[in-house]
Amino acid sequence: MSELLETQKRYYAARAPEYDDWWYRRGRYAVDPETERDWNDDIAEVERALDAFDVRGDVVELAAGTGIWTHRLARGAERVVALDANPEVLALNTAPAEKRVVDVFGWQPDERYDVCFFSFWHSHVPDDRLDDFWRTVGAALKPGGRVFLVDNGAGDAAHASRKTSRTETRTVADGREFEIVKRWWLPDELEARVKPLGFELDLRVTANGNFLYGGGR
């Protein structure tokens, strides 16, 4: 598992220059107009939910990446701390945030935050590290602190060439292949999984099935 997680880290370092192309459906990630419309409608649904969540105070973003969500978090937060294991992606993150190169699997929070946010990260946490991950999230939050997550829903055929129930093989633009952790969750399944760890989440899937999202405390 440690080797797989190191491969996963290398994958996201290699993919840094093209990550935003995936999000904005550009270049090799381009899709037909109807699929793109559904994708953008689902993005808008998640953005509305995050606006309603009303991010405030001190925020920590895990696996912040190129900053697609960091910019949005910074609108309402007093302070955003953006963590990522790869300096390659943080170098592309231009949001007004404190950027720190941190491997979340080894992170020990040295302060507490009002909100913990992570996007397209939870599905990369292997089952045998899930409890420890959520305990770390708990340790990073003030009493009554809140969490919001976004992840894949139905899956994205544009970058997932081969799947198993717990891993995917991903290919970057230059043809290199990487096997990574990919654990698909249903809303009620994940809600039940983290409840014994002290989290009450309200999760759902977007109308067109692209994203799993929601928050709680």
N, C-alpha and C positions, 0 to 999 in steps of 0.2 A: 504493500500500500504506500509506503514512503516513496518508493521509486515511481509509482504511478502519479503521486502528487507532485513530485519534482518534474515529471514529464508535462503535467498539466500547467505548471508554472512556466515552463519553457514555451509551451504552446501559446499562452497569452502574451508572452514577450514577443514571440515571432509574429503574432497576429495584430500587435498594437497599431501598425500603420493602416490596417484595413478594417479595424473594428467599427469605426463610424460608417464605413461603406455598408456593413451588414445592417446597422440600425436604420440607415436612411435608404436602404434598398438600392444602392448604387453599384455600378460596375458588375462584377461577377455575381453579385447578390440581387441584381435587378429581377423583378418579377412582372407578370402581366398586370395591366391596370386594375383589374378587379381585385386581385390578391393584394396589390399595394394599397388600394382603398380600404380593404378590410384591416390590413396591418395598421394603417394610420388611424382608422377609427378606434382600434383597440388601444393604441398609444394615447389617444385623446381621453378614452375612458379611464385609463390609469392615472393620467395627469389630473383629471377632475377629482379622482379619489384622493390623490396626494394633496391637492389644494384643500379639500374638505377636511383632511387629517390635520391640517393647519400646523405645519412644522414651526416650532419656536424654540428659543433658548439655545443651549449648546448641543450640537449634533455631531455624531461620529458616523461616517460612511465607511463601510467595510467593502473591500474590493472596488474602490471608487473608479478605477479605470480612467478612461479619457475625459470624464467629466460631464457626460450627457445629463446625468441626474444631479451632479454636484452643483451645477449652475442653478437648477431649480430649488434645491435645498437652501442655497445661500440667499434666496429671495426673502425668506421669512426668519431664518435662523440668526441669532446674534453672532454665532461662531460655528464654523464647520471644520472638522478635522477629517481629512480624506486619507484613508489608509489603503495601500495596495502593495503586494509583494514584488511588483515589477516596476522599476524606475522608468522603463520604456513607455509605459502607459501614463504614468504620472507626469512625464515630460510633456505629454500632449494635453494635459488637463489644465485649462486656463481659468478655471473658476476661482473666485475669491475665497480660498480655503487654505488651511495649513495642510501641506502634503507631507506624508511620512511613509517611507518604505518599510512596511511591516508585513510579515507573513502571519495571517490571521490565525493559523493553526498553532502558532507559538506565542501569540500575543497575550500579554498580561496587562490589563488596563491599569494605568496609574492615576486615573481620574474618572469621574462619573459624569454622564451626559443625560440630557433630557430625552433625547431621541437617538435610536440606533437604526440606521437605514442600510439596506443592502439590496442590490439588483443583480439578477442573473448570477448569483453566488451560491445560494442555498442548495441548488441542485448539484453543485460540485462538492458538497460535503459528504464524505462516505458515511454509511450507517454506523460504523463502529466509532466514529468521532462526533456523531450528532449531539449526544448528551453534553460532551465537553464543550462543543461549540456554543450551545444555548446557555450553558453555565457561564461561559465567557461573556456572552451578550448580557446576561443578568448582572455580572460583575461590573460591566461598563455603564449600567444605568443607575440613575438616582432612584430612590424609593418612588414607586408610581411612574417610573419612566416608561416611555413608549417605544414601540418597534414598528417599522413598516418595511415590507419586502415586495419585490417584483421578481418574477422568474418566468421561464418558458411554460406555456400551457400545453398545447397540442403537439409542440415540436416544430422544428424549423428545417425543412428538407434542403434548404439552400446551403447549409453547412454541415449537416449531419449525414455523412455518407454511409456509415454503418453503425448500428446500435445493438447493444445487448440490454438487459434489464438494469444494469448498473454502470455501464461505460459506453462511450461513443468514440469512434475514430473520426478525427477532424483533419481537414486538409487546408493548409494556408496557400496563399497565391503562388508561391514558388514550387508547389507540389509536395512539400514535406508533409508527412502524416504524423499525427500525435494521438495516442490513446489517452482519454481523460475520464474522470468520474462524471457520470450524469445520472442522477437519481430523480425520476419523475414523481411528482406528488399530486394527489387530489386534495382539494381544499379541506374536506372533513377529515381526511387521513392525517394531514399535517397538523390540523388543529388538535386532534386527539393525541398525536404523538408528543406535542410540546406542553400539553396541559399539566401533566405530572411534574414538569420542570418549572412550573410557576408562571406560565404565560397563557393569557386568554387572547386568542387571535380570532379575527373575523375575516376569512379568506374567501375569494371567489375567482372564477375564470371569466375573462373578458368575453363579450358577446360573440366574437368570431373565433374564440378558442386559442388565441395566440399567447396570452399571458395569464399567469397566476399572480394574484396580488392581494394585498390587504394589510391591516395593521392590528394593533392591540397593545396590551401593556402587561 
